[in-house]
Amino acid sequence: MPAKNRNGRPTMADVAARAGVSRTLVSFVLDGKPGASEDTRQRVLRVADELGYRPDAAARLLALGTSRTLGVLMDVSQLFEAELVSGIYPAAEKLGYDVLLTANLAGRDETLAVETLLDHRCGAVILLGPMASPAELVALGGRAPLVVVGRRLPDDVVTERVATVRTDDAEGVALAVDYLVDLGHRDILHVDGGNDPASDDRRAAYRSSMRRRGLKGQIRIVSGAHNEAAGAVAAQVILDSDHLPTAILAGNDRCALGLLDVFTRAGVDIPGEVSLMGYDDSRLSDNPRIDLTTIHQDAQGLAEQSVELAVDLLTGAELAKNDVVLEPSLRVRGTTAAPRA
């Protein structure tokens, strides 16, 4: 039986002893460096596999003098961002990179969260829906290659150090409005995302889509945010107003869930009286008891593209584009129908 380190795992010395070579040669082979014959290289790799040897990531990075760790900032309250993280891990591991995750929590300074990633010497940073200003993002990009996911940035912010991966929100909202209008709706209200990421684009797209369909006089926006509590408050504002719209487009799925809960408790028939749409297509939206019509964002595609961009920025690869935009699609479920008579 091979000797084990204090963590119970085989060491590089164990591989060297079993293969009958020096520890230095084992290191060269495992790092892909020249210096060993093909027969020796194959023997070392076979022995490492037999022993179940895995290189120590921290030691390897120190030896290489660079970081193969991608830092990721996420909002733990956002279901869609959790789906992004689920895609980021395997995408990073496939390219030979590790992931260090930190959370953007209510009451926790976002800058502090990002500093934590930089303090741990992450080679590049992926921010999921950050609230930071463009100037702050530019400054951060000067310290580490940066990929912003789910938010459009001004052209002068997107540079060789700062890239973006996002869904075409203008197209997504246009899909939603067109679908509702084609069902026969004219009185379509938008509960926006307030100051949350992507809200400006979705709000502007709602206005332009309504005007494009000849419904300028029907434009109505109620302030909200990308969470259930804001959706619930907005629902009460709508219930207290003069009349119910026939359809509501929420800023995201979580906001739509807050709306759905309050309307259901108030006895409003969804979709008989009011059709309701979300945005994101988070996993909860297709729960049979929710069955939310929504705009689908490709979480897997966003995750993979963000990792690839981060690695390209980190390695200095030439970028085909530094603003990657994915197409949304419509998911029709049970919360929408033709308007009431």
C-alpha positions as CSV (number, residue, x, y, z in Angstrom):
1,M,0.0,0.0,0.0
2,P,1.3,3.5,-0.8
3,A,2.1,5.9,1.9
4,K,-0.5,8.7,2.4
5,N,-0.2,12.3,3.2
6,R,-2.0,13.7,6.3
7,N,-5.2,14.0,4.2
8,G,-5.1,10.3,3.4
9,R,-4.3,10.9,-0.3
10,P,-1.4,9.4,-2.2
11,T,1.5,11.9,-2.7
12,M,3.8,12.7,-5.6
13,A,6.5,10.8,-3.8
14,D,4.3,7.7,-3.8
15,V,3.9,7.9,-7.5
16,A,7.7,8.4,-7.9
17,A,8.5,5.3,-5.7
18,R,6.0,3.1,-7.5
19,A,7.1,4.2,-11.0
20,G,10.8,4.0,-10.1
21,V,11.6,7.6,-11.1
22,S,12.5,10.8,-9.3
23,R,9.8,13.1,-7.8
24,T,11.1,15.9,-10.1
25,L,10.4,13.7,-13.1
26,V,6.9,12.9,-11.9
27,S,6.3,16.6,-11.5
28,F,7.5,17.3,-15.1
29,V,5.3,14.5,-16.5
30,L,2.1,15.7,-14.6
31,D,2.7,19.3,-15.6
32,G,3.2,18.3,-19.2
33,K,6.8,19.5,-19.4
34,P,9.5,17.8,-21.5
35,G,12.2,15.7,-19.9
36,A,10.8,12.1,-19.9
37,S,10.7,9.5,-22.6
38,E,7.3,8.4,-23.9
39,D,7.6,5.0,-22.1
40,T,8.4,6.8,-18.8
41,R,5.6,9.3,-19.2
42,Q,3.1,6.6,-19.8
43,R,4.3,4.6,-16.8
44,V,4.1,7.6,-14.5
45,L,0.6,8.5,-15.8
46,R,-0.5,4.8,-15.3
47,V,0.8,4.7,-11.8
48,A,-0.8,8.0,-10.9
49,D,-4.1,6.7,-12.1
50,E,-3.7,3.4,-10.2
51,L,-2.9,5.1,-7.0
52,G,-5.7,7.7,-7.4
53,Y,-3.2,10.6,-7.2
54,R,-4.6,14.1,-7.6
55,P,-2.2,17.1,-7.7
56,D,-2.6,19.6,-4.9
57,A,-4.1,22.6,-6.7
58,A,-2.7,25.3,-4.5
59,A,0.9,23.9,-4.7
60,R,0.6,23.5,-8.5
61,L,-0.5,27.1,-8.9
62,L,2.3,28.4,-6.7
63,A,4.8,26.4,-8.8
64,L,3.4,27.8,-12.0
65,G,3.4,31.3,-10.7
66,T,-0.1,32.0,-12.0
67,S,-3.6,31.4,-10.8
68,R,-6.0,28.9,-12.5
69,T,-8.8,29.9,-10.2
70,L,-11.8,31.8,-11.3
71,G,-13.6,33.9,-8.7
72,V,-17.4,34.1,-9.0
73,L,-19.7,36.6,-7.2
74,M,-23.4,35.6,-7.0
75,D,-26.5,36.7,-5.2
76,V,-27.6,33.6,-3.2
77,S,-31.2,34.8,-3.2
78,Q,-31.5,34.7,-7.0
79,L,-32.6,31.3,-8.3
80,F,-31.4,32.0,-11.8
81,E,-27.9,32.9,-10.6
82,A,-27.7,29.5,-8.7
83,E,-28.4,27.8,-12.0
84,L,-25.6,29.8,-13.6
85,V,-23.2,28.7,-10.9
86,S,-24.3,25.1,-11.5
87,G,-23.1,25.5,-15.1
88,I,-19.9,27.5,-14.3
89,Y,-18.3,24.7,-12.1
90,P,-18.2,22.0,-14.8
91,A,-17.3,24.5,-17.5
92,A,-14.3,25.7,-15.5
93,E,-13.2,22.2,-14.5
94,K,-13.4,21.1,-18.2
95,L,-10.8,23.7,-19.0
96,G,-8.6,22.9,-16.0
97,Y,-9.7,25.8,-13.7
98,D,-10.9,25.9,-10.2
99,V,-13.8,28.1,-8.9
100,L,-13.9,30.2,-5.8
101,L,-17.4,31.4,-4.9
102,T,-18.4,34.4,-2.8
103,A,-21.9,35.7,-2.1
104,N,-23.5,39.1,-2.6
105,L,-25.7,39.3,0.4
106,A,-28.2,42.0,1.6
107,G,-26.2,44.3,3.9
108,R,-22.8,43.1,2.6
109,D,-20.9,45.5,0.6
110,E,-20.4,44.2,-2.9
111,T,-16.9,45.7,-3.1
112,L,-16.0,43.7,0.0
113,A,-17.2,40.5,-1.6
114,V,-15.1,41.2,-4.7
115,E,-12.0,42.1,-2.6
116,T,-12.3,38.6,-1.0
117,L,-11.9,37.0,-4.4
118,L,-8.9,39.2,-5.2
119,D,-7.3,38.5,-1.9
120,H,-7.4,34.8,-2.7
121,R,-5.5,35.6,-5.9
122,C,-8.2,34.6,-8.4
123,G,-6.8,34.9,-11.9
124,A,-10.1,36.3,-13.3
125,V,-13.4,37.3,-11.8
126,I,-17.0,36.5,-13.0
127,L,-19.7,38.8,-11.6
128,L,-23.3,37.6,-11.8
129,G,-25.6,40.6,-12.0
130,P,-23.4,43.0,-10.2
131,M,-24.7,46.4,-8.9
132,A,-21.3,48.2,-9.2
133,S,-21.2,51.3,-11.3
134,P,-19.4,51.3,-14.7
135,A,-16.5,53.3,-13.2
136,E,-16.1,50.7,-10.4
137,L,-16.2,47.9,-13.0
138,V,-13.5,49.6,-15.0
139,A,-11.3,50.0,-11.9
140,L,-11.9,46.3,-11.0
141,G,-10.9,45.3,-14.5
142,G,-7.6,47.0,-14.1
143,R,-6.8,44.7,-11.2
144,A,-8.1,41.4,-12.7
145,P,-9.7,40.3,-16.0
146,L,-13.5,40.7,-15.5
147,V,-16.6,39.1,-17.0
148,V,-20.0,40.6,-16.1
149,V,-22.9,38.3,-16.6
150,G,-26.5,39.4,-17.2
151,R,-26.0,43.1,-17.6
152,R,-25.3,45.4,-20.6
153,L,-22.5,47.9,-20.1
154,P,-21.6,51.1,-22.0
155,D,-19.3,50.5,-24.9
156,D,-16.4,52.4,-23.3
157,V,-16.5,50.0,-20.3
158,V,-16.3,46.8,-22.4
159,T,-12.6,46.5,-23.1
160,E,-9.8,44.0,-23.4
161,R,-10.0,43.7,-19.6
162,V,-13.8,43.8,-19.1
163,A,-16.2,41.5,-21.1
164,T,-19.9,40.8,-20.8
165,V,-22.2,37.8,-21.4
166,R,-25.9,38.5,-21.5
167,T,-29.2,37.7,-23.0
168,D,-30.8,40.1,-25.5
169,D,-33.3,41.6,-23.1
170,A,-34.7,43.9,-25.7
171,E,-35.6,40.8,-27.8
172,G,-36.9,38.9,-24.7
173,V,-39.3,41.6,-23.7
174,A,-40.4,42.1,-27.3
175,L,-41.2,38.3,-27.4
176,A,-43.3,38.7,-24.3
177,V,-45.2,41.8,-25.4
178,D,-45.9,40.3,-28.9
179,Y,-47.1,37.1,-27.4
180,L,-49.6,38.9,-25.1
181,V,-50.8,41.2,-27.8
182,D,-51.3,38.3,-30.2
183,L,-53.4,36.6,-27.5
184,G,-55.6,39.7,-27.7
185,H,-54.3,41.7,-24.7
186,R,-54.0,45.5,-24.9
187,D,-53.9,46.5,-21.3
188,I,-50.5,45.2,-20.5
189,L,-48.8,46.4,-17.3
190,H,-45.1,46.0,-16.5
191,V,-43.8,45.6,-12.9
192,D,-40.2,46.5,-13.4
193,G,-37.0,45.5,-11.5
194,G,-36.3,48.9,-10.0
195,N,-32.6,49.5,-9.8
196,D,-31.7,45.8,-10.2
197,P,-29.4,44.7,-13.0
198,A,-31.0,44.6,-16.5
199,S,-34.1,46.4,-15.3
200,D,-33.3,49.5,-17.4
201,D,-33.1,47.5,-20.6
202,R,-36.3,45.5,-19.9
203,R,-38.2,48.7,-18.9
204,A,-37.1,50.5,-22.1
205,A,-37.9,47.4,-24.2
206,Y,-41.4,47.3,-22.7
207,R,-42.0,50.9,-23.7
208,S,-40.7,50.5,-27.2
209,S,-42.5,47.2,-27.8
210,M,-45.8,48.7,-26.6
211,R,-45.3,51.7,-29.0
212,R,-44.4,49.4,-31.8
213,R,-47.7,47.5,-31.4
214,G,-49.7,50.8,-31.3
215,L,-50.3,50.7,-27.6
216,K,-48.5,53.9,-26.5
217,G,-51.5,55.0,-24.5
218,Q,-51.6,51.7,-22.6
219,I,-48.1,51.9,-21.2
220,R,-48.2,51.5,-17.5
221,I,-45.3,50.7,-15.2
222,V,-45.4,49.8,-11.5
223,S,-42.1,50.0,-9.6
224,G,-40.8,46.7,-8.3
225,A,-37.5,44.7,-7.9
226,H,-36.3,41.2,-8.7
227,N,-37.7,39.5,-5.6
228,E,-41.0,38.1,-4.3
229,A,-41.5,40.9,-1.7
230,A,-41.4,43.6,-4.3
231,G,-43.8,41.6,-6.5
232,A,-46.2,41.3,-3.5
233,V,-46.1,45.1,-2.9
234,A,-46.7,45.8,-6.6
235,A,-49.6,43.4,-6.6
236,Q,-51.2,45.3,-3.8
237,V,-50.7,48.6,-5.6
238,I,-52.4,47.2,-8.6
239,L,-55.3,45.8,-6.6
240,D,-55.8,49.2,-5.0
241,S,-55.9,51.0,-8.3
242,D,-59.0,51.8,-10.4
243,H,-58.9,48.6,-12.5
244,L,-56.9,45.4,-13.2
245,P,-54.9,45.1,-16.3
246,T,-55.6,42.1,-18.4
247,A,-51.9,41.1,-18.5
248,I,-48.8,41.8,-16.4
249,L,-45.1,41.3,-17.4
250,A,-43.0,41.0,-14.3
251,G,-39.3,42.0,-14.2
252,N,-38.3,38.5,-13.4
253,D,-39.7,35.1,-12.2
254,R,-39.3,35.9,-8.5
255,C,-41.2,39.1,-8.9
256,A,-43.9,37.2,-10.8
257,L,-44.2,34.7,-7.9
258,G,-44.9,37.5,-5.4
259,L,-47.6,38.9,-7.7
260,L,-49.1,35.4,-8.2
261,D,-49.2,34.8,-4.4
262,V,-51.0,38.1,-3.6
263,F,-53.4,37.9,-6.5
264,T,-54.3,34.3,-5.7
265,R,-55.0,35.1,-2.0
266,A,-57.2,38.0,-3.2
267,G,-59.3,35.8,-5.3
268,V,-58.0,37.0,-8.7
269,D,-58.1,34.3,-11.3
270,I,-54.8,33.7,-13.0
271,P,-55.1,33.6,-16.0
272,G,-58.8,34.0,-16.2
273,E,-58.8,37.6,-15.1
274,V,-55.1,38.5,-15.4
275,S,-52.4,36.8,-17.5
276,L,-49.0,36.8,-15.8
277,M,-45.5,36.5,-17.3
278,G,-42.1,36.3,-15.7
279,Y,-38.6,36.5,-17.1
280,D,-35.6,34.1,-16.6
281,D,-37.3,30.7,-16.7
282,S,-35.8,29.7,-13.4
283,R,-36.4,26.1,-12.4
284,L,-39.2,27.0,-10.0
285,S,-41.2,28.5,-12.8
286,D,-42.1,25.1,-14.4
287,N,-43.2,23.6,-11.0
288,P,-46.7,22.2,-11.7
289,R,-48.2,24.3,-9.0
290,I,-46.7,27.5,-10.5
291,D,-46.6,26.8,-14.2
292,L,-45.4,30.3,-15.1
293,T,-45.2,31.5,-18.6
294,T,-41.9,33.3,-18.9
295,I,-39.0,34.3,-21.1
296,H,-36.2,31.7,-21.1
297,Q,-32.6,32.6,-20.6
298,D,-30.0,30.0,-21.6
299,A,-28.4,29.5,-18.2
300,Q,-26.0,26.8,-19.4
301,G,-24.9,28.8,-22.4
302,L,-24.4,31.9,-20.3
303,A,-22.3,29.9,-17.8
304,E,-20.1,28.3,-20.5
305,Q,-19.6,31.5,-22.3
306,S,-18.7,33.4,-19.2
307,V,-16.0,30.8,-18.3
308,E,-14.6,30.8,-21.8
309,L,-14.4,34.5,-21.8
310,A,-12.7,34.7,-18.4
311,V,-10.1,32.1,-19.5
312,D,-9.4,34.0,-22.7
313,L,-9.0,37.2,-20.9
314,L,-6.7,35.6,-18.4
315,T,-4.5,33.9,-21.0
316,G,-4.4,36.8,-23.3
317,A,-6.2,35.0,-26.1
318,E,-7.6,37.1,-29.0
319,L,-11.3,37.6,-28.4
320,A,-13.8,37.1,-31.2
321,K,-16.0,39.5,-29.3
322,N,-16.1,40.8,-25.7
323,D,-19.8,41.3,-25.6
324,V,-21.5,37.9,-26.0
325,V,-25.3,38.2,-26.5
326,L,-27.5,35.1,-26.4
327,E,-31.0,34.8,-27.8
328,P,-34.0,34.4,-25.5
329,S,-37.0,32.2,-26.2
330,L,-40.7,32.1,-25.0
331,R,-41.9,29.4,-22.6
332,V,-45.7,29.3,-22.6
333,R,-47.3,27.7,-19.6
334,G,-50.5,28.0,-17.5
335,T,-50.4,31.6,-16.3
336,T,-51.4,33.2,-19.6
337,A,-54.5,33.0,-21.7
338,A,-56.7,35.2,-24.0
339,P,-58.1,38.3,-22.1
340,R,-61.3,38.1,-20.3
341,A,-64.4,39.2,-22.2
